[in-house]
Amino acid sequence: MAERHPLALVKRELLARARREGAPDPVIDMVESLPERDYTNMADIARTLGIGVEKRRW
């Protein structure tokens, strides 16, 4: 099994954090819709949700 990235979060961890931080229901729904896997950063999550991500400008 591959070693897990130290900053990686799985869906249940993301969901727990969103709830703990008081995220609104639409955000909770988006997190609940994520596939079960490790996410390494917010851009990874945004891409999975179909949200555009900013490209580096330099």
C-alpha positions as CSV (number, residue, x, y, z in Angstrom):
1,M,0.0,0.0,0.0
2,A,1.3,3.5,-0.9
3,E,2.2,5.8,1.9
4,R,-0.4,8.5,2.6
5,H,0.5,12.1,1.9
6,P,0.9,13.9,5.3
7,L,-1.7,16.6,4.4
8,A,-4.2,14.2,2.7
9,L,-7.7,14.2,4.0
10,V,-10.4,11.6,3.3
11,K,-14.0,12.5,2.8
12,R,-15.1,11.7,6.4
13,E,-12.4,14.1,7.7
14,L,-13.4,16.8,5.3
15,L,-17.1,16.3,6.4
16,A,-16.3,16.4,10.1
17,R,-14.2,19.6,9.6
18,A,-17.0,21.3,7.6
19,R,-19.6,20.5,10.2
20,R,-17.3,21.6,13.1
21,E,-16.6,24.9,11.3
22,G,-20.3,25.5,10.8
23,A,-20.3,25.2,7.0
24,P,-23.7,26.0,5.4
25,D,-25.9,23.1,4.2
26,P,-25.0,23.5,0.5
27,V,-21.3,23.1,1.4
28,I,-22.0,20.0,3.5
29,D,-24.0,18.5,0.6
30,M,-21.0,19.1,-1.8
31,V,-18.6,17.4,0.6
32,E,-21.0,14.5,1.0
33,S,-21.1,14.1,-2.8
34,L,-17.3,13.6,-3.0
35,P,-16.0,10.1,-3.8
36,E,-14.2,8.2,-1.1
37,R,-10.5,8.9,-1.6
38,D,-7.6,11.0,-0.3
39,Y,-7.6,14.7,-1.3
40,T,-4.2,16.4,-1.2
41,N,-5.4,20.1,-1.4
42,M,-8.3,22.4,-2.0
43,A,-7.6,22.4,-5.8
44,D,-7.9,18.7,-5.8
45,I,-11.3,18.9,-4.1
46,A,-12.4,21.8,-6.4
47,R,-11.5,19.8,-9.5
48,T,-13.4,16.8,-8.2
49,L,-16.5,18.9,-7.6
50,G,-16.2,20.5,-11.1
51,I,-15.3,23.9,-9.7
52,G,-12.7,25.8,-11.7
53,V,-9.3,26.3,-10.2
54,E,-6.9,29.2,-10.8
55,K,-3.8,28.4,-12.9
56,R,-0.4,29.8,-11.9
57,R,0.3,33.0,-13.6
58,W,4.1,32.8,-13.5
